[in-house]
Amino acid sequence: MAKKRPQTKAKRPQFTDGARAAGTDGNVPVVGAREPCPCGSGRRYKACHGRAAAQATTTLVQRPFEGLSGECDWVALRELVPAATAELTLKDGLPEGVPSVTLATVLPMAWPALRRDDGSVLLGLQNDTASGDISRDLADTLQRALNAQPGTPVQGRRAPADGPRLQDLLAPEGAFRPEVHAGFEFWVPDPENATPEVTASLERANAAAIPTVRLQGVDFAYWCETPEKNHLRWVMPHEEERLLDALARLHAAGRSSLGEGTRLVGSFRAHGLTVPVWDLPSEITAQDVEKPAAEFAERLAEALATDAPLTPDERRARGGLTNRQVTLS
């Protein structure tokens, strides 16, 4: 079940000078918690603008991608998939001089975002974020990338507590279609002119990337290859308790596998969603698992529609599945 992200060996994204000075968005001077708030309200900073900043930093949004088109794929690209991209559609359309906006799992040198020489924008998804709301942090990075000079990477900072979220910037009807890549060559449109640092980062990332394929017959399921065995990781949108009940019913009935030599081994919790994981023999390819996954989806739909109390065997199966959950976020 172990996941592995590509390691670029770059330094963690650094806060910009303005954000470091302010502790938020670079527009508020440094003040102590008990000093007057610089907004002029007459109240102490900790009781005024400092309260919102502290809450934004510590409050964890459990489902940061809820409401976005393809929420399950957002979770997969954030936590499970080494190299992938997806075109993003903005609510207000593309600004002048920005031909496209593309989400990428990882960018060279672990940059949070990059405005390319042609004006297009790449937004990195797997970077560390400064607050408890990944969506707000990504939206802040995206806005700054749209306004950055071409050829400029965007550094990390703590997003303003009242700033927009991705749900405010992206068109809800915009299709979200991830393209999974074998490596990170999409980083470098012109390899001959890449800097030595970017070239070295690309080589390290490619060496660490786990081969991954998005299934075509079912939604949000990703096959991956590891040295010992292969896996299927399937991000599911169902409410966790209901999904675990359904998986337990199938597991107790001997119907939770994807064929001979495969088994449901547990699940991840990631950004408010549950990700069941199957072990697969090393000879089973992504194509091999397409039909068994589609058949399992039908069995799962039947189990999800059942409201009967769990039997003793099903309760034991549920307990085993619950004990084998790993929280990623």
N, C-alpha and C positions, 0 to 999 in steps of 0.2 A: 504493500500500500504506500510505501514511501514515495514522496514526490521529490523532484530535484529541479531547481531552477538553474539556468545558465549563470555562471559566475564570470563577471567581466573583470573582477579584481580592481574596479575603479573605486575611488573614495566615495563615501556616502554623499548624496547631494548636499551642497552647502547652502545655507541661507544667504540671500542677498544682503548687501550691506545695510540697505534700508530696513529690511525685515529684522535683521539682527539687532539693529539699534532700537527698533520700536517694540519688538516682541510680537508684532502682528503684521501689519501691512506696510510698514515703512512711513506712515503718515502721522504717527503719534510719537512724540518724544519720550525718552526714558523717564519714568517716574516711579517712585516707590509706592507700595500698596497703600500706605497711609498718607501720601501726599495728595494735594488737590488734583482732581482730574483735569488734564489739559484742555478738555472741551469747554471749560468755563462754567460748569454747572454749580460749582461751589462744594460739591461732595468729594469725599475721598475717592481715589482712583479705584480701590478695590470694591467700592459700593456703586460705582458708576460703570464706565466702559470696561474696567478690569474684570467685572463680574461676568460679562458676556464672553470676554476673551478666555477666562479660565474655564467657563462651562463648555465652550467650543473645543477646548483642548482635551477635556477629560470625559465628555459624554460620548459614548460609543454608539454609533448608528449601526444596529444589528444587520439591516438589509440595505446597504448603501446604494445598490443598483435597482431596487424595487421601483417599478414604474417605467424603467427603460425598456425599449424594444430589445428582446433577447437577453433578459436578465440572467438566465442560466449560462449563456455563453460568456457574458461578462465575468461571471464567477469563474468559469473554466479558464478563461484567458488570464485572469488575475492570479489563480492559484495552481493550475495544473498543466498548462500548455507552454512549452518553452518558447516557440517561435511562431507568431501568428500576427496578422494584421486584419483590420476591418475598416471600411470607409465609414465616416460619420457624416450625418446630415444635420446641419444647424437649423434651428427654428427660423431664424431671420435670413437664411441664405449665407453664402460665402461673401466675406468682405472683399472689396476691390483689391486685386493683387494676390489673393489667396486662391489658387486653383483647386485645392483639395485639402481635406483634413482627414488624417488616417490615425486610428488607434493602433498601437504596437505593443506587444507584450513587454519588450525590453528595447531600450535604445543604447547606442554606443556610449561608453563611459558612464553608464547609468544615468544619463541625462533625463530629467523629468519630461522635457519636450524639446523639440528642435524646429526652428523655422529654416527650411532649406533655401538654397540659393535661388531656386525658382519661385519662392514665396509659399510653397506648400508647407503644411504643418504636420509633424509627427508628434503624437501624444503618447508617452510611456505609461503603461498601466501597472507594472509590478514594482514601482518604486515605493520606498517607505514614505509615509505621509505624516504630517506634523500634528494633525488633530484626530479626533475620533470619527470624522466623517470623510471617508475616502472620496465620496462624490463631490463634496464642496472643495476639497483640495485639488482634485483633478480639474474641476471647472475653473478654479482660479489659475491653474497652470495653463489651461487651454486659452483663456482670455489673454493672458500675457504673451503667449506664443503667437496669437493672431496679430498682436501689435508689435511684435519684436522685429528687428531688422532682419532681412533675409541673410542666411548664412550664420544665424546666431542660435546657440543652445540656450534654453531657459532653465535657470537654476531653481531649486526648491525653496519654499518659504511657508510660513504658516498662513493659511487663507484667512481673510477677514471673517469675523463671526457672522456678519450679516451678508456675506457674499452669496452669489448664486450657486446652485448645485448643477450637476450635469442635466438633471431633469428639467431645469429652467432654460438650458442652452440648446439641447438636442431636440430635433423634431420627433414627437412620440410615434408618428406613423412611419418614420424612416426605417427601412429594413436594416437589420444588423446581420451581416453574412461574413463570419470569420473565414479567412483563408489561412490554413495551417501550412507552414513552410518547413522544409527539411533543415534549413539553417537560417542565418541572419544576413544573407546577401542583400536583402531589401534595404539594409542600412546604407549601402554604398551604391548610388546610381552610377558613379564614375569611379570604379576601383583604381584606375591608374593615378588619380589625383587625390586619393585618400591619404590622410596624415598617418604617420607611423603609429600613433597612439590608437587611432580608430582601427587600423589594420590589425594591430595586436589584440585589441579588444574583440574584434570579429573572430579571430582565430581561437581565442579562449572560449568564447561563447559557443561557437560551433562544436568544439571538442566536448563540451559539457552537455549539449542538448540531447535529450532523450527522444528518439524517433516517435512521433505522435501523428495519429490520423483521426480526423473527425468522421464518424460514421454518416452515411448518406440516408439510410433507411429509417433511422429514428433520430429524434432531436436531442442535442446536447450530450451525446455519448462520444467518448474519446478513447481510442485504443492506443496503448503505448508499449514500447519494447524496452525491457531491461535485461541485463546480462543473465539473470537466473530464470526469469519467466516473464510473460507478458501480462498486461492488465487491461481491463476495461473500467473506465471511470465515467460515471453517468450522473450528471447534475440533474436533479429532479425538482420541479416546481411545487410539489405537493407539500402540504403542512406536515411537519416532521412526525408527530405522534401518529397521524393517520397512515403515513407512508411506512413507518416501522411496523405497525400492525399488519399492513398488507404484506410486507416482506416476510414477516414472521409466519403468516398463514402459508405462504408459498414454501418457505424454508422447512416448516414442519411437515409439509406434504411431499417433500422431495422434489419441488418444482422450481427451485430458485436458481438452478445452475443454467449455464448457457451451452450445455452439451457435455459430452464425455471428457473427463479430465479437468473440467472447470468447476469453480465453486465461488459462491458469494462469501467473502471473507470479512466484511465489515463495511464501514462507511466513514467518510469525512463529513464534518460540519464546516461550512464555509459561507460566511456573509449571509447567514440566516437560511441557507438552503442545505439539503442533505445530498451527499454524493455517494451512493452505493459503489462498492469496488469488488470486482471479480478477479481472481487469479486465473490465468490462462496458460496452458502449455506453450512453450516457446515456439512450437511449430505453427500455432494458430495465428493467422494474419488478420488484419483488419477486415479484409474481404470475407474471410471465413466466418467471422462473427456477425456479419450483417443479418443473415437470416435468423440465427438463434436470438439475436437481440430484438428483432421485430416480433418474433413469437413470444418472447418474454414480455414485451410491452402489452400484448393482448392479455396474457395471464395476469399481469399486474393491474390492468384496468378492471378486470373482474374482481380481484381481491380488494381493490380500493372501493368498489361499490358494495362490499359486504359490511353490514353493521352488526353482525352477530358477535356476542362476547367471545374472546379468545378461549380456546380449549387449554387444558393444562400443558399439552405438548407445544402449543403455539405460544403460550406465555414463556415457557422455557426457551424456545427459539428466539423470542423477542429479547429476553434477558441476555442471551449470548450475543445478539447483534448490538444491543446497547453497550455491552461491555467492550465491544471492539470498535467503538466510535473514536475518532481522532479529530479534535477541533483544530482547524487551520487558522481561524480568525474569530 
